[in-house]
């Protein structure tokens, strides 16, 4: 098995991931492509001789998401359920397999067309990327039916496991503007773009669920400003989505995000 590269920093590939890659695709290559702050790792599997195809180039790549035991990441089984539901209404990865062992849990999905908006190529076209991220989020919010969604991402659900002082730091949520099926981690890395810069797909939907649309809008707009290092791109994002910024809701939902993430980080470290 060949390790070809690492992003965003060197990682040690767990033995269980080596075993899974060999099991799923045979002796191909495994490339670490992402590591989050909570211990989760994502790998690209390709060049697989056991997958069908007339030549190596046509054999489909797959993505293996690995969550070590005890890591406070979204559970792969929970994400698999959300992806399977969302595929009826949105372009999201197709689940191939999901499993759990003593060392951790994993999710295997098919590759989608498009490249992540975090890739270097989009730094040269940040306005196009910001626009596509806004359009893609609006498409999800307008298309996925709230009434049929079995998952929730409300402030009450997100803060239920927090200590009392953390819940107090979040405060009371503002009145709901509009309930939608939220992505749950709407950000630059989790949006795929076509080569022409238009929206292609959503990935990493482990916390998809019904909530006020500002739960997504607040963190997605901040991600756009930070990742492209240009606060002015927030205007492009909101224009593409089709809404004016709501400072009070933005402040609350960013605070909620930050408090929850700090709590998770402390659990992991």
N, C-alpha and C positions, 0 to 999 in steps of 0.2 A: 504494500500500500504506500502511495507517495503523498507526502505532505507538501503542498505547493506554495502555500502562503498563509498569512495570518492577518486579520484585521479585527479590531483596531490595535491589538497588541499581541505579542507572542503568548501562546497558550499551550499547555500540556494536554494532549488529546487523551482522554480517559481510556483505559483498557476496554471498558464496556462499549465505547463508541467505535473503537477498532473492530471489536467483535460484531457489532451490529452492522457496520458498513460491509464487512465481509459476508455477513449473512444475507443482507438485502441485495447487494449488487455484485458480489464476487470481488475479485482483485482489481478494483479500479483505483480512483484517487479520492482522497478525503481532504477537503480544504476548509479550515476554520474561517468563517466569514463574519462572525459577530459574537461578542461577549457582553452581557449586560452587567449591571452593578450588583445583581442579586445572585450571581453564580450560574446563570443560564448560558449555554453555548449553542451556537448553530453552525452546522457543517454542510457544505455542498458535496454531494456524492456524484461522481461522473466517471466516464470511461469504463462503463461496466460491461464486461463480456457476457454476463448472464442475462442481460436485458435484451429484448428483441430489437433488431435493426440491421440493415444491410451493411452498415459500417459504423465505426466508433462515433463519428461526428453526429449521426442521427439518433443515437441512443439517448433517451431522455435523462436529464439530470434530476436529482432528487435532493430535498433538503431534510436534514435530520436535526431536530431540536432536542437538546439534552438538558435535563434539569436534575442536578445532583440531589440525592436524598436530603431532606431538611431545608433545601433552598426555598425562600419565600416567593418564588416565581409562580405565575399562573400554572395550574396543574395541566399537563399535556392532555389528560382525558377530558378536562373541562374545555380546553381549546378545541379538541377534536369535535366535541358536540356542537360547539358554536360554529365552527367552520362548516360542518355538515348542514346545519340549519341555514347559515347565511348564503351558501352556494346557490340556493334557489332564487336569490334576489340580488346578488352582487358578485363581482369577480374577485374571488378569494382562492387560496390554495385548496386543492383536492387532497383529502386525507387518504393515505395509502395504508398506514398502520399506526397503532399506538400501543404502548406497553409499559410495564413497570417491573423493575428488578430490585435487588437489595441495594444497589448503588445509586439508583435514581430511576427516572421515568423518561420516556422519549416519544416524539411524534415525528412521523415520516410523511412528507407531503411531496406532491409533484411540483416541478418547476413551472412558474408562470412566465409568460412573455413580458418583457419590460425590465428596467433597471431601477434600483432604489434611488430615490431622490437625494440620498446622502452621497451617492457616488461622485467622484471628482468632476466628471463631465458636466454636471449640473451647476457647479460653482460658476461656470462661465455663462449660465443662462438662469440666474436665480429668479428673475421675474416670471419666466415660463414655469419654473418649478413651483413657485408660490401659488401661481394661478391654478395649476393642475391639482395641487393639494386641496385648495379650497373647493374646486369643482368636484373632485372625487368625494370629499366629505359630504357635500350637499347631495350628491347622487345617492350615497348610502342612506342619508337621513330621510330623503324623499321616497326611497324605494322599499326599504325593508319595513314590513308591517309591524307596528307596535303591538297591535292586538294579538298577533300570532306568536310573538317572541316570548319564549319561556325563561329568558334570562333578565336579570336586573343589575343595574349599576348605579343605583341611587345613592345619595350621600349617606342615608341611614345604613344601607348595606355595606358601603365601603368603610364606614367608621365603627361598625359593630364590634370588631375585635380590638379596637384601640383602647388604651388606658383612658381613664376619665379625664386626666389633664390634657391629653392629646385631643380628645373630642371637644373639650372646652376651647382649645386653641383654634380649632376649625370654626366653631361658632354655628349659628343657625343658618340654613340655606335660604337664599332669596326665593321668592315665589317662582314657580316653574313658568318659563317662557313657552316652551314647546317640548313635549315628550317625543323622543325619537329613539330608534335603535342606534346607540352610540357605538363607536369603534372600541373605545376603552383604552386605547393607547395611540391616539391619533397624533402622528408626528412625522417629521421628514423621513427618517429611515424606514418607516412602515408604509410608505406610499411608493408604488412602482409607476414609472413613466414609460410611455412609448418613445421611440427614437425621435419623433417630432416634438416631444415635450408635452404631449397631452397625457391625461390621466390613464393609467392602465389597470391598476388593481390595488387592493389592500392586503397587507399581511400582518401577522402577529395579532390575532383577535382573541387572545386568551381571556379578556375581560369584557367582551362585547355584551351589551345589555341595554335595557330601556332606562333612559335618564333624560334630564333636560339637555337640549342640544349644546348648551354652554359648557357642559362637562367636557365635551370634545373641543369646542371652539376655543376655549380659554387656553388649553395646553397646546393645541395645534398651532395657534397663532404665535405663541411664545417660542415653540420649536422652530418655526420658520425664521423668526428674528434672530435667534441664537445660532442656528446651524449655518445660516448664510451671512451672519454678522452684519445684518442690515435691518434695523428696526422699521425702516420705511416699507419693507416688503409686507408688513402686516396689513397695510392698506390694500395691497394687491390681493392678499389672501381673502380678506373680508369682501372685497368687491367681487371676486370670483364666486364666493359662497352666496353672495347676494344679501348681505345684512350689514347694518352699521354696528360698530363695536359697542358693547354694553359694559362700561367700566366696572360697575358694581358686581355684576355676575362674573366678569373676567377675574376680578380680584378674589372673589370667594372661591371659585373653582380652581384657580391656581394655588391658593392656600390649602385647599383640601388635598390636591394632588401632592403638594410638598410635604404636608404632615404625614400622609399615608406612606409616601416613599421613604421618609426619614425613619419611620417606625419599622418598615420592612428591612431597611439597611442595617439598623441596629440588631434586628433578629439574626441576620446573616453573619454579621461580623462579630 
